[in-house]
Amino acid sequence: MEINQGTAESASFTIIPVIGTVDGSNTSFIFSAEPKVITVDNIPKQKVSSDGTINWTGTTNVTLLIAPNFDIFGY
């Protein structure tokens, strides 16, 4: 969302389909398009956090820093 002169523009997200096994140890997933945000176990992550942490590598073939235990979604 971008804020401009005291007004907020709404943003919409489309879930990007992902292939891969969610089992708490698998960190490799294939997205149908490059995600801008990946939600792992209900925690949204950007590719690089504001503190410089790299949360995943790759574009559509993604390797996560931490494996999901429950779910993964791309936006």
N, C-alpha and C positions, 0 to 999 in steps of 0.2 A: 504494500500500500504506500502510496506517495502522498505526502501532505503538502498542500500548496495554498499559501495565503489564508490559513485558518480553516480550510475545508479539506475534507478527506475524500479521496476517490476510492471507490470500492474495487476490490480485486477478487477475481474468481480463480478457483483452482480446479484443474481437471486431473483426476487420478491417472497416472501412467501405469499400464499393466506391467507386472514384474513376474519373472520366472525364477524359482530357486526354492530350496528347502529351508524352512524356518525351524531350526532345532537347537539353537543356543550355541552352535559351533560353526555353522556355515557362514562365511562372510562374502561369498561370491553370488551375485545376482545379475540377471539380464533384464533390462528395461526396454520397452518398445521405442522409447525416445529418451533423450538426455534429461534427467530430472534436475530441477533447480533446487528443490528441497526434498529430502528423504525423511520420512517419519519412521523411526525405529522404536518399537514398543511404546508408542504414544509420545515420543519425544522428537519434535521436528529439528532437523539438522541441516545447515547449509554445508556445501562442500568444504569450505574453510570457515571455521568459527572466528569470531572477532579477536580471540586471543591467539590466533594463528594455528590452532589445532586442525589438522587435515582429517576430516571425518570419513572420506572415501576417495578412492582413486578411480579413474576411468570415466567414460562418457555414458555409453549404454551398457557395456560390460563393466559392472561396478564391483569393487572390492571394498567392503566396509572396514573401518577400524575396529568396531565392536559388533559381534554377531547378534542378531535379534533372537529373543526367546519366544515372542508371541506373534508379532506381525511387522510388516514392512510395507510402506506405501511411498510412491514417488509422485511429485507434483511438478 
